[in-house]
Amino acid sequence: MTACINSTCPYCGVGCGVTVSTNAATESVSVQGDQLHPANQGRLCVKGSALADTIGVNSRLLQPQVDSEEVSWVKALDSIATRMRKTIDEYGPDSVAFYVSGQLLTEDYYVANKLMKGFIGSANIDTNSRLCMSTAVAAHKRAFGSDTVPGCYEDLELADLLVITGSNMAWTHPVVYQRIVAAKKARPNMRVVVIDPRRTATAELADLHLAITPGSDGYLFDGLLAWLISQRAIDSRYILAHTEEYLTAARACLARSSDPLAVAARCGISVDDLLTFYRWYCDTPRTVTVFSQGINQSASGVDKAGAILNCHLACGRIGKPGATPFSITGQPNAMGGREVGGLANQLAAHMDIDNPQHRDLLGRFWGSESIAEKPGLKAVDMFDAIADGRIRFVWIMATNPLVSLPDANRVRKALVACDCVVVSDCVDDTDTMRLADIKLPAAGWGEKDGTVTNSERCISRQRAFLPQPGNARPDWWAICEVAKRLGFGHAFNFDSPAAIFREHAALSAFENKGRRDFDIGALARLKDAEYNSLAPVQWPVPSSRRQGTARMFVDGRFFTANGRACFVDVAPKPAAQRCDAQHPFMLNTGRIRDQWHTMTRTGRSARLLQHIAEPFVELHEADMHSLGVSEDQLVRVHNSLGECVVRVRRQDGQTPGTAFMPIHWNDCFASAARVDSLVAAICDPISGQPAFKQTPVAISPLRSDWQALLLSRAPLPLPKNHYWCRREQSGWQMLLMAGARRPSLAELKQLWASEVDTWAELDDEEGGDIRLVGYAGGEVRCWLSLSLNRPEVDESWLLTAVAEAELNARELARGMLATGGDRSPLICSCHQVRTARLQTAIAEGHCTVEALGACTRAGTNCGSCIPELKQLLVVSAVA
Ligand code: SF4
């Protein structure tokens, strides 16, 4: 008997709807795109398609722990409340903090914020969304008077000119990207401009790619405003009727940025390309500018985003179909966090902490006289305060700051020094969890109920379809239980997420009367059954507009005191740091296609780890040549803050002198690959968002005398002094290693001494190769290949071979030598199609994406690999 339930993907800010089918008899779960969800209309990317692979109790934290001992929830909650109360009594309310996450559901977020800002009386609650979109929040508030994303995904399809800046959407927001691809196919005249120092997969769709100098985006958009003014392409009527401070901003902009030659030089692009972009922008009323981390993660990000908003306001391109600026968020519920005041400088329901009327309103609504009166510490400042002892208790929920915050080694020191670290997570081992005094087993995706809000303000339900394993509990419940123990039970007597949502919705409408953008008052009286069946809806949803709102500012009225949008003089600034002789490479960081954040979930899917299995640094071929390194070679990437060891990938889309590393790998998956240990904690002064995109580093080859691939049924101790990268595949621990002193055969066998009763081995001392198979009771228990360079083994063959019990040891060992296999890079994760197979198909005459799909099936499921197929076709055509 199969049961189906609709829910929402827990990964990126696209917020795709999923339909989950569970079969009780076979205990199987399958996940498809929800055909009716407005964000994805049935599509899913490769991460969403692999969601069912990530379910299960393996690696889960199932029982609370206090000081390394398993305890009951009662004891764990008592301990938290006691330690919090003691800290507050001794050092005051600002000595405690919550660090939360865009992975939380809105209901979890709401009660966490209510407890800290409403009853403890401190605003020391901040969220990892600080690292991803707080810049956009600050820019929106400065220009619009509110944190409002004006447009919707449909605008991206309706645009005649789509400007994508600072976003590799093809990999980071794949389903929205696929919607754009489909729109451009249907309307080939639609133009796409991609602004990015790297030529990414997204740039494959571009009519114009501007590979600007890293960090120069502010100059580009300031110059655009000057050009629009000089060409009389501005909408004077709109400016007069709906904005203020135009003249101040325009004069300053004209004075510094009206020479396109100088702007082009600043941005490192040709003046022809610059003017092509400017002319297209001038001539296209239906323009959408999508911006993301390339803009946000900068020491002057708020001004960069402000420069984008200035251009849209100057042309009146906002609040109209196909015409809007559009900040796309990284996390599934970054927007929900903004709604409930998850940032340290906000109050709930988009109210302001420095507004006494808002504090008064909130105090009356919550029945509290302890509303926080001043902003709390933003993420980086919060961990500084932990380091120097101003904060002595921190509760970290659903996030891994030891990997994701800048200067990550300093964050480690801060948590080691903190009196009490509580970590709530659904997995049992993360870099941060290892430092927890109190560990709380949180319910995970599929086990908890609530709502999330995606990048286009669409509120969707996340629904449970699995029982909570062990003693896992939802975060909202744990927070309310602690609140009760602190004496605030009257305000935290919620018995369900539905009850919390009703209060959240009622607060948004309380004394609102159209003064605040966030109003979902129409949902304040939902009965439990109505909450359970709530269909996706875009806020605002005031009582007068139950169907929700696709576009904001349609009438040109904004949420500033006088209803006018505000131009801001945004003098561009160069990148906060520069390369020098010791650190000649400018390092950029970001996501890859098949992984999510710190891999706690996607790292469990063997399918997702096949696309890119090891941490890497991407370099241009010219830089590889000057460094004397080759593809796949191990290198050290380092600066005064830290060091990573990763493999080199050649990427000719990289501008020479720049490098790229992914954000995902961490101490649970690799020996030294936490890229944020290299990134300095330099933040935008307004938003507090760190500048992750421009870090000067040095790169040098790493000498290794041997490299090995190990498979083991039993977990292996991870070596301290060698390079390693681990993953799990089909029940095997897979470990890639490299080191300086070649281990002997005897030392290697010692690793499995208690596991293995029979060995088969080939030791080619002369060639330096060792191949080893260990058996116990006729079953393969371990397998190893060691040689000078990374062993060339077809992993698919290997996994099949070790699973076949009838294969005898000698055959398996010989097979290891004989196998050539296809080890070329995997392109299509869904259908397991590798580069070599695709190159053969292209050579046979399959020279379009469609033809390749028909021949090999690549790109025919989720479509996430289509940009890579296009790249391959281009490269093959050139060759
Ligand atoms: Fe999930 Fe992919 Fe949709 Fe993002 S685009 S929400 S990762 S399925």
Boltz pocket constraint, residues with backbone or C-beta under 6 A from the ligand:
constraints:
  - pocket:
      binder: B
      contacts: [[A, 9], [A, 10], [A, 11], [A, 12], [A, 13], [A, 14], [A, 15], [A, 16], [A, 40], [A, 43], [A, 44], [A, 45], [A, 46], [A, 47], [A, 48], [A, 49], [A, 172], [A, 173], [A, 174], [A, 175], [A, 176]]
      max_distance: 6.0
